[in-house]
Amino acid sequence: MSKNLVIVESPSKSKTIEKYLGKDYKVVSSKGHIRDLATTGPYGLGVDIENGFKPSYVPIKGKGSVIKELKKDVKDSDMVYLASDPDREGEAIAWHLKDALNIPDDHYRRILFHEITHDKVLDAISNPTVIDDNLVKSQETRRILDRIIGFRLSKLLQSKIGAKSAGRVQSVALKLIVDREREIEAFHPEEYWTITAIFPDYEAVLFKYKDDDIELKSEEEANRVLDSLGDIYTVESVEKKERAKKSKFPFITSTLQQEASTKLGFPARKTMSLAQKLYEGIDLDSETVGLITYMRTDSTRLSDDFVGPARKYIAEKYGKEYVGYVKQSKKKENVQDAHEAIRPTSVLRTPEAVKPYLKPDEFKLYSLIYKRTLASLMADAKVNQTTIIFDNHDYKFKTTGQVLLFEGYLKVYRDYESSEDKILPEIHDKEECIATNVSSEQHFTKPPARYTEAKLIKELEELGIGRPSTYAKIIDTIKERNYVEMEDKKFKPTQMGIETTDKLQEYFSDLINVEYTRDMEEDLDKVADGDEESQDVLSNFYQLFEPRVKNAFSDMEKKAPEETGEVCPECGSPLVIRNGRYGKFVACSNYPTCKYIKKEKSEEVVVMDCPECDGKIVEKKTRKGKIFYGCQNYPKCKFASWDKPVPGKCPECGSYLVEKNGKIKCSSCSYEESKS
């Protein structure tokens, strides 16, 4: 019997959704993208520049069998529902599926799962739509831009300075890190001094002389103030003020990455991976259910379906006075408001209730999301803030204290936001106090701090560069390319990172910068809204970009490879360090006339006697660095194993044994034994 076919991106979602939809639906997975730009044509771009930037698509390696199976499923179905993720990239995947699988217009519908729960899945299937061609065109334009910039600039940098890659957003993010490092290097610390009056229960700091702010630049200036002070500090004013402390908005992609980094110590990549799992579904006792809504969003909106039950839950659990208002944010530019903030799919699925079903890190992230969402709907915390000003011979000292009057949202969010009481004694105007001590302390101004992951993501978001869903990939790329290293969990550019940035700025300063990249994001949004043509965006960019690339290929000086101090044994030329596909290697500087490559000598780790000859089994590495075990007598003896061989033979079949997953197993049969 023919079925309705639903195609999702992730295999982990398909079984859950199929259960919800029932026997009339078959749910399969495309396993993400099925096609990408080809690497044919001029410069391997897969884009016909002369024919309106027409892209050429090919199946992604390994996806041929997936496409074949999907075509069969489509042929056997009555209706195809394309249910890729509810964002621009997901819209593009839906279009690629429709195009590659030759699905007619009247044979498909587009559906969006903002959360993987029973009711929302059924609601989505009951309210299908069609592919948004403008969103698809915007995403395609982004991909073409990234391909042109990435391929052309990467080839340039590889040939000239040995750098590995460049990118539209990646190179701007690297520039921010390099610029910050230069600010730090150029910084000259300035000396300053503070003076503190110490009382039995509190301290007061000098901040003014008469009505003017005071700055002490030297020990001499500090000592002159100390000499001018008397023993009596007269209370000039006492101000008590009740202040509201407001909770933050629920999470969007960028703020989740920032908060998970600072509060949980999770890298952006890990945060997004955990969030993906929570969204796609967790096995609870009686069902598999998505615990959070879709995690790629820049909207802080919460649906009425969630707000109502959440406010009721807050009132019943904590009291009516803890119920707050729904925050309204001004809609930022570039915000995709098609879906909600990141929130739990049910306020009743508390972190404690689902903890037995989650891994420790999944639980930590879910708790953060749950409590942040609940806190955003709770009343403001209230504090009583006291400020006391003292006068001593016209020198003004200040101390502040704070007492929490009402917990408000801190009732649930206190673990992630400190709010300590600092209680001051009851003091009145004109009261005279005597300090137990007065101290001066030397300080030096500090340079701006290097970027942490959280700070870099915040900066990229505020500058309007890239999309929040791409930040984790950007950070991974600049690390993998050896453009940055982490020092005290902060980004420090390497020499290669600095050199790469300098060369790009020398030739592409008007393109690789914050302003141009932000403007390009705005143009892509206009394409998504149908207000600008993709071809115009690409043409305007290419007319500016390509002449600069050709100029750089012509004029950029090629960096001479570093000499090792050795000479080539075959031709006598200097040996140099070169960068290859699998890392650095030493070769002759007279290449291609001389093709000598120095073989690296490494101490072989002997594992055991070879079970097939009189040689020794040693630890080896593939060209890509993966460890395997082979015989020293290769190629005479071709013994090889991915698993580590151990001495002895299988008592059941006589084959050699290996160590795998903490156990000793036979390499041929099912025999296994405890490692101990």
Residue, then its C-alpha position, 0 to 999 in steps of 0.5 A: m500500500s502506498k504511503n505518505l513519505v516524510i523526509v527529515e534530515s536526521p536519522s534519529k528523528s525519523k523513528t520518533i516522528e513515524k511513531y507520532l504519525g502512524k502507519d499511513y506515513k513512512v519517515v526516512s532521512s536524507k542524512g543532511h545535505i545530499r548535494d553540493l557545488a561541483t568542483t568543475g569549471p574555471y578555478g573549480l568553483g562549480v559556478d558558471i560566472e559568465n552565465g548568470f552565476k549558474p551553479s552546478y550541483v553534484p551528489i555529495k560523496g557517499k550520498g549516491s545510495v541515499i539518493k537512489e533509495l529516496k527516489k524509490d521511496v518517492k516513486d512508491s508514495d502518494m505525497v512527499y513531505l519535505a521536513s528538513d530543519p526549519d531554517r534557511e539551510g533546511e529550506a535549501i535542503a528541501w529544494h535540493l531534495k525536490d530537484a534531485l528526486n524529480i518530485p513534481d509540484d503537485h506531489y510534495r509539501r513543505i512542513l516545519f518541525h519547530e519541536i519534536t513532540h506529538d502534538k506539534v508534529l501532527d499540527a505541522i503535518s496538518n498545516p503544510t506549505v511550499i518551499d520558500d524560493n526566496l529563502v532558497k535563493s538567499q542560501e544558494t547565494r551565500r553558498i556561491l559567495d563562500r565558494i568563490i571567496g574560499f576557493r580563490l583566496s585559499k589558493l592564493l594564500q596556499s601558493k604565496i605564504g603557505a596558509k591553508s585557507a581564507g573565508r568570507v566570515q572566517s577571515v574577518a573573525l581572525k582579523l578581530i583576534v589579530d587586531r585585539e592582539r595588536e592593541i595588547e602589544a601597543f598598550h602602555p600601562e599607566e600607574y594609578w593609586t587608590i586609597t581605602a578607608i577601612f572600618p570594622d564592618y565595611e570599607a570606603v574608597l576615595f572617589k572625589y575631591k570636593d565635586d571633582d573626580i580624583e585620579l592619583k598617578s603616583e605614590e607621592e600624590a597618594n601620600r599627599v592625600l594621606d597626609s591631608l586626612g584627619d581621623i574623623y569621617t563624617v557621613e555626608s549622605v545616606e541614600k537607600k534605593e529599592r532597585a529592580k534586577k531584571s531577568k534576561f531574555p530566553f536563549i537564542t543560538s548565540t546567547l546559548q553558546q555564550e552562556a554555556s561557554t562561561k557557565l558550563g565551560f562548553p565549547a560552541r561546537k559541543t553546545m550545538s551538538l548537545a542541543q541538537k540531541l535534545y531537540e531531536g529526541i530523548d528516550l523517556d520511559s514511554e516515548t521518545v520526545g524532543l526536550i527543546t525547540y529548534m536550536r538555530t534561532d535569533s528570535t527571543r519570542l515565546s509562543d502563547d502555547f508555552v507562556g500560558p502553562a509556564r505562568k500557571y506553573i510558576a504561580e502554583k510552584y512559587g506563588k503568584e508574586y513570582v509571575g512576571y511579564v512576557k518580555q518584548s524585544k525590539k526586532k533587530e535587523n537580520v533576525q529570522d523570527a519564523h520560530e521561537a527562542i530556544r525553550p523546553t517543549s514542556v514546562l512540566r518536563t523539569p530538569e529533575a524529572v528527565k535527569p535519569y534519561l540524560k547524560p551528565d552534559e545533556f542534563k547541564l545544558y537542559s537545566l540551563i535552557y529550562k531555567r533561563t526560559l522559566a526565569s525570563l517569565m518570572a518577576d524582577a528580583k528586588v534589592n535594597q541598595t544603600t550608598i553612603i558618602f563620607d567626607n574627610h577634609d573635602y575628600k569624598f569616600k564611598t561605600t555601597g551595600q545591597v540586600l536582596l528583598f525579593e528573589g523573583y527570577l533568582k529563585v530558579y536562576r541563582d545558580y547562574e547569576s550571583s547575587e550576594d548580600k553586602i549588609l551595611p550597618e545602620i548609619h545616619d547623616k552627620e554621624e562621625c566615624i573613625a577608620t581603623n586603618v587607611s591604606s593606599e595601593q598601587h595599580f596599573t591599567k590593563p590592556p584589553a583582554r583577548y577574546t574568549e569563545a563567548k566574547l568572540i561570539k558576542e562580538l560577531e553577533e553585535l557586529g552583524i557578521g555571519r549567522p549564529s548557526t555558523y559561529a561554532k564552525i568558524i571557531d573550529t576552522i581557525k583553530e584547525r588551520n593553526y591560525v590561533e592557539m588557546e592560552d588560558k581559554k583565550f584566542k591568541p593568534t599564531q604567526m601564521g594567523i597574523e601573516t594571513t591577516d596582514k596579507l589579506q588586508e594588504y590586498f583586500s582591505d575593502l572586502i575582508n572587513v566588518e563593514y563589508t561583511r555586515d553589508m553582505e549579510e544585509d544583502l542576503d537578507k534582502v534576497a531572502d525577503g524578495d527585495e533584491e536579486s541574487q544575480d545583482v548581489l553576486s555580480n556587484f561582488y565579483q566585479l569588485f573581488e576578481p580584479r583584486v584576486k588577479n592583482a594579488f596573484s601577480d603582485m603578492e610576494k611569495k614567501a621563501p620556505e624556511e631552510t633547515g641548515e642541511v643540504c640535499p644529498e642528491c643535488g646539494s641544494p638547501l633543504v627547506i620545510r614545506n607544508g603538505r596535505y598531511g603536515k610539514f615535511v623536509a624537501c629539496s629547495n630545487y623542486p621540481t628539478c630535484k624531487y628529494i624528500k627527507k624521510e623522517k626517522s621515528e622510533e618504532v614502538v614494538v608491540m609483540d612478536c608477529p603472529e605470521c612471521d619472525g618479525k615484530i609488530v610495531e605501531k604505525k600511522t597512516r598518511k592521515g595520522k591514524i594509528f594501526y599495527g603492522c609487521q616490520n617486515y612489510p612488504k614481505c609480511k603484510f600483517a596489519s590490524w587496526d586493533k592493538p594485537v596482544p600476545g597469545k592465541c584464541p583458545e577456540c580458533g587459534s587466531y591472534l588476539v586484540e585489545k578492543n573496548g577494554k576487552i581481549k577479543c579474538s580477531s576472527c571469532s566471537y571469543e572474548e575475555s576480560k582484560s584483567 
